[in-house]
């Protein structure tokens, strides 16, 4: 079916009450950023319950871009008909339905403009009757091949047969900022997507330990973040030199405590960098019980070293659910590339699942970790990833 308008629906934004207007305008700005290469090919109209993109070029397909924009529940590729006389609607639908594939149809009309002289049921009957008389199509009200939707509004009739579901959530960056700990594995990119979907603007921190880790890990991160640019148009990555800290941890730690101490150091660094960048929380891809450092006791002891909230979007997800999402967002094949990260370079025998804070403090007192952290934060590498639209 031909279309000259895209109708964008807000979904969850409708619950925002007095703040709804701010969220809608944030969504509108986000749409404009994502459609920057097409800015001369459409006009945007913002309504209280929809955003309309009036296309200057008929059938301009923007679906692949729009379906990844946060805050959008669904959108329809619609044919706007300014002459909403029922006879004209009948004629246009009859012409357009011949371009659709299928043997059965259903008509679903909504009369938003209550001054229109026909109620919704009348429109349904008139349009369906005209199709039955002039085609071989049959009516199927339960599972039609073609669903013809008609919305009667004050500025005309909108006709469409296709509605595409968006990713929902809140508009890009509308909720706040967070520092995501990115390893290069399967979990953290999925956690990142889930936070981006909720309107959280992410910066990323990665801990690198050359020469034990190589450039392959960084290449993975670059490809992951380029993929995540579909959901956040600009991304900052901070690569922390972690070798000296990690070597010192394995020099002074007691058996089984190496991973716990390493995570505590990572949290300290992530929290300090977050505060410096005016970011109010940190996040990661941890799932409860997945590994020794992700038991509730471990999380408690690790969290004690910082005063920022830690968000764990995957806390209750099992691995199969995480893998399924990673495939959906196209990060899975990147994440499984066989490169070693800093969490796996030194084997740990019998890692503690119930570490004690007193023992951690004792281990950490054996070395000047504060100076090593200061050095790492002085020498980080900064990379920026921006959406490449064309």
C-alpha positions in Angstrom: 0.0 0.0 0.0 1.2 3.5 -0.8 2.0 5.8 2.1 2.8 9.5 2.5 2.7 9.8 6.3 4.2 8.0 9.2 2.1 7.9 12.4 4.3 7.5 15.5 2.7 6.3 18.8 4.1 7.0 22.2 2.9 4.0 24.3 4.4 4.3 27.8 4.9 8.1 27.5 1.1 8.4 28.0 1.5 7.6 31.7 3.8 10.6 32.3 1.1 13.1 33.3 2.2 16.7 33.5 5.7 15.7 32.2 4.3 14.0 29.1 4.9 17.1 26.9 8.6 17.2 27.9 9.1 13.5 27.0 7.3 14.0 23.7 9.5 16.8 22.7 12.6 14.8 23.7 11.3 12.0 21.5 10.8 14.4 18.6 14.4 15.6 19.0 15.7 12.1 19.1 13.8 11.3 15.9 15.3 14.3 14.2 18.8 13.1 15.2 18.2 9.6 13.8 16.7 11.0 10.6 19.3 13.8 10.0 20.1 12.4 6.6 16.5 12.8 5.6 15.7 16.1 7.2 14.7 17.7 3.8 12.3 14.9 2.9 9.7 15.1 5.7 7.9 17.6 7.9 7.2 16.8 11.5 3.9 17.6 13.3 3.6 17.0 17.0 0.2 16.1 18.4 -0.8 15.3 22.0 -1.1 11.6 21.2 1.0 11.1 18.1 3.9 12.5 16.1 3.3 12.7 12.3 6.0 12.6 9.7 4.5 14.0 6.5 6.7 12.7 3.7 7.7 14.9 0.8 8.6 11.8 -1.1 5.9 9.1 -1.3 6.8 5.6 0.1 10.0 6.9 1.7 10.9 3.9 3.8 12.3 5.0 7.2 11.2 1.9 9.1 14.6 0.3 9.7 15.7 3.5 11.5 12.5 4.2 13.3 12.1 0.8 14.8 15.2 1.3 16.9 14.3 4.7 18.4 13.5 4.5 22.2 10.2 5.9 23.4 8.3 4.8 20.4 5.6 2.1 21.0 4.6 1.6 17.3 4.3 3.4 14.0 2.2 3.0 10.9 3.0 3.7 7.2 -0.2 5.6 6.3 -1.8 7.2 3.3 -3.3 10.5 4.4 -6.4 11.5 2.4 -7.4 15.2 3.0 -10.8 14.7 1.3 -12.3 12.4 3.9 -15.7 12.0 2.1 -16.7 8.3 2.5 -17.1 7.9 -1.2 -13.5 9.1 -1.8 -12.2 6.8 1.0 -14.0 3.9 -0.6 -12.4 4.7 -4.0 -8.9 5.0 -2.6 -9.1 1.9 -0.5 -10.3 -0.1 -3.4 -7.4 1.1 -5.5 -4.9 0.4 -2.8 -6.1 -3.0 -1.7 -5.2 -4.4 -5.1 -1.6 -3.8 -4.2 -1.9 -6.0 -1.1 -1.3 -9.8 -1.0 -3.9 -12.0 0.6 -7.4 -13.5 0.2 -9.1 -12.2 3.3 -9.5 -8.8 4.9 -11.0 -6.8 7.8 -11.8 -3.1 8.1 -11.1 -1.3 11.4 -12.2 2.3 11.5 -11.8 4.9 14.3 -13.7 8.1 14.3 -11.4 10.4 16.3 -13.2 13.5 14.8 -16.6 13.1 16.4 -18.1 15.7 14.0 -17.7 13.2 11.1 -21.1 12.2 9.9 -20.6 8.5 10.0 -19.8 6.4 13.1 -17.1 3.8 13.1 -19.4 0.8 12.5 -21.0 2.6 9.5 -17.5 3.2 8.0 -16.6 -0.4 8.5 -19.7 -1.7 6.8 -19.5 0.7 3.8 -15.9 0.1 3.1 -16.2 -3.7 3.5 -19.3 -3.8 1.3 -17.5 -1.9 -1.5 -14.5 -4.3 -1.4 -16.7 -7.4 -1.4 -18.6 -6.1 -4.5 -15.5 -5.2 -6.5 -12.9 -7.9 -5.6 -12.6 -11.6 -4.8 -11.5 -10.9 -1.3 -13.5 -12.4 1.7 -14.1 -11.0 5.2 -12.2 -12.6 8.1 -12.7 -10.7 11.3 -10.4 -13.0 13.4 -7.3 -13.6 11.3 -7.4 -11.5 8.1 -4.6 -11.5 5.6 -5.1 -7.7 5.2 -6.2 -5.4 8.1 -7.3 -2.1 6.7 -7.2 0.6 9.4 -8.9 3.9 9.0 -8.5 6.9 11.4 -10.8 9.8 10.8 -9.2 13.0 12.2 -10.0 16.7 11.8 -7.3 17.1 9.1 -8.4 14.1 7.0 -8.5 10.3 6.9 -5.4 8.1 7.6 -5.5 4.7 5.9 -2.9 2.0 6.6 -2.4 -1.8 6.5 0.9 -2.0 8.3 1.8 -1.2 11.9 5.3 -1.8 13.1 6.2 -2.3 16.8 8.9 -0.1 18.2 11.2 -0.9 21.1 9.1 1.2 23.6 10.6 2.6 26.7 11.6 6.3 27.1 13.3 8.7 24.6 17.1 8.6 24.3 18.8 10.3 27.3 15.5 11.4 28.9 16.0 9.6 32.2 19.6 10.4 33.1 23.2 9.2 32.7 24.9 6.0 33.8 28.5 4.5 33.6 28.3 1.0 32.1 31.1 -1.5 32.9 31.8 -3.2 29.5 33.7 -6.5 29.3 33.3 -7.5 25.7 31.3 -10.7 26.6 27.6 -11.4 25.9 26.0 -9.9 29.0 27.1 -6.3 29.2 26.0 -5.3 25.7 22.5 -6.8 26.5 22.3 -4.9 29.8 23.4 -1.8 27.9 20.5 -2.2 25.4 18.0 -2.6 28.1 19.1 0.6 29.8 19.2 2.5 26.6 15.7 1.3 25.9 14.6 2.9 29.2 16.0 6.3 28.1 19.3 6.1 30.0 22.3 7.7 28.3 25.3 5.4 28.8 29.0 6.0 28.9 31.2 2.9 28.9 34.3 1.9 30.9 36.5 -1.0 30.1 39.5 -2.4 32.0 42.4 -3.4 29.8 45.5 -5.4 30.9 48.1 -5.3 28.2 50.2 -7.4 27.4 47.9 -10.1 28.9 45.0 -8.8 26.8 45.5 -7.8 23.2 43.9 -5.4 20.6 41.3 -8.0 19.7 39.3 -7.1 22.8 39.3 -3.4 21.9 38.2 -4.3 18.3 35.3 -6.3 19.8 34.3 -3.3 22.0 34.4 -1.0 19.0 32.2 -3.2 17.0 29.8 -3.7 19.9 29.5 0.0 20.5 29.1 0.8 16.8 26.1 -1.7 16.9 24.7 -0.1 20.0 24.8 3.3 18.1 21.5 2.2 16.6 20.0 2.9 20.0 22.2 5.8 21.2 23.6 8.2 18.6 26.8 9.2 20.5 28.7 6.9 22.9 31.8 7.6 25.0 34.2 4.7 25.9 36.9 5.1 28.6 39.6 2.4 28.5 41.4 2.1 31.8 45.0 0.7 32.0 44.5 -2.0 34.7 47.6 -4.2 34.4 49.6 -2.8 37.4 46.5 -3.0 39.6 45.7 -6.5 38.5 49.3 -7.7 39.0 49.4 -6.2 42.5 46.0 -7.9 43.4 47.4 -11.3 42.5 50.6 -10.6 44.4 48.9 -9.8 47.7 45.6 -11.6 47.7 44.7 -14.6 49.7 43.4 -17.7 47.9 40.0 -17.2 46.3 39.9 -13.5 47.0 41.5 -12.3 43.7 38.2 -11.8 41.8 36.5 -10.0 44.7 39.4 -7.6 45.2 39.6 -7.0 41.4 35.9 -6.2 41.2 36.2 -3.8 44.2 39.0 -2.0 42.4 36.9 -1.7 39.2 34.0 -0.4 41.1 36.2 2.3 42.8 37.6 3.4 39.5 34.2 3.4 37.7 32.6 5.4 40.5 35.3 8.0 40.6 35.2 8.4 36.8 31.4 8.6 36.9 31.5 11.4 39.4 34.1 13.3 37.4 31.8 13.1 34.4 28.7 14.1 36.4 27.2 10.6 36.0 25.0 9.5 38.9 25.2 5.7 38.9 27.1 2.7 37.5 25.8 -0.4 35.8 27.0 -3.8 34.6 25.9 -7.1 33.1 25.8 -9.1 36.3 23.2 -11.8 36.7 22.5 -13.3 40.2 24.5 -16.4 40.8 26.0 -16.7 37.4 29.6 -16.7 38.7 31.3 -16.5 42.1 31.4 -12.7 42.1 27.7 -12.5 41.4 26.3 -14.2 44.5 24.4 -11.9 46.8 27.1 -12.1 49.4 29.8 -11.1 46.8 27.7 -8.3 45.5 27.2 -6.9 49.0 31.0 -6.9 49.8 31.9 -5.5 46.4 29.3 -2.7 46.5 30.5 -1.6 49.9 33.5 0.3 48.4 31.4 2.9 46.6 28.5 5.2 47.4 26.9 5.3 44.0 23.9 3.1 43.1 24.7 0.0 41.0 22.1 -1.0 38.4 22.0 -4.6 37.2 19.4 -4.9 34.4 20.1 -8.7 34.0 19.9 -9.6 37.6 17.1 -12.0 37.2 17.7 -13.1 33.6 19.0 -16.6 32.8 21.7 -17.2 30.2 19.4 -18.4 27.4 17.3 -15.2 27.8 20.4 -13.0 27.6 21.7 -14.9 24.5 18.3 -14.5 22.8 18.4 -10.7 23.3 22.0 -10.5 22.1 21.1 -12.2 18.9 18.1 -9.8 18.4 20.3 -6.7 18.8 23.1 -8.2 16.7 25.8 -8.3 19.3 26.0 -12.0 19.9 28.4 -12.9 17.0 30.7 -10.1 18.1 30.7 -11.0 21.8 31.6 -14.7 21.2 34.9 -13.8 19.3 37.6 -15.7 21.2 39.6 -12.9 22.8 40.7 -12.9 26.5 39.6 -10.0 28.7 41.1 -8.9 32.1 38.6 -11.0 34.1 39.9 -14.3 32.7 43.7 -13.9 32.2 44.7 -15.2 35.7 43.1 -18.5 36.8 41.5 -18.4 40.3 41.2 -21.6 42.3 38.1 -21.9 44.5 36.9 -18.3 44.2 35.0 -17.2 47.2 31.2 -17.1 46.9 30.8 -15.6 50.4 33.8 -13.2 50.8 34.3 -11.2 54.0 34.7 -7.5 54.0 37.2 -7.5 56.8 39.5 -9.9 54.9 39.1 -7.7 51.8 40.2 -4.7 53.7 43.1 -6.5 55.2 44.3 -7.6 51.7 43.9 -4.1 50.3 46.0 -2.6 53.1 49.0 -4.6 51.9 49.6 -2.4 48.9 49.2 1.3 47.9 46.2 0.7 45.7 45.1 4.4 45.9 48.2 5.5 44.0 47.7 2.8 41.4 44.0 3.9 41.0 45.1 7.5 40.6 47.6 6.5 37.9 45.1 4.5 36.0 42.6 7.4 36.0 45.3 9.7 34.8 46.1 7.6 31.8 42.8 6.3 30.5 42.1 6.4 26.7 38.9 8.0 25.4 37.1 7.0 22.3 33.8 8.4 20.8 31.4 6.4 18.6 28.8 8.2 16.5 26.1 6.9 14.3 27.1 6.6 10.7 23.9 7.3 8.9 24.9 6.9 5.3 
